[in-house]
């Protein structure tokens, strides 16, 4: 059984602009400097090549990353 608190931890899905190199640690540090502690990305940072979209060009209602 999964822990419900684990399901509610903030997670970031990042698509870097072409030519930009970024790491998960850099993203976490950027967020720590700018937002209150309970909004820190404690659920992890996931770097993805593009945002998944359905045939109508909208993100799907539920992401299964």
Secondary structure as UniProt FT lines:
FT   HELIX           4..7
FT   STRAND          12..14
FT   TURN            18..19
FT   HELIX           24..34
FT   HELIX           37..39
FT   STRAND          45..47
FT   TURN            55..56
//
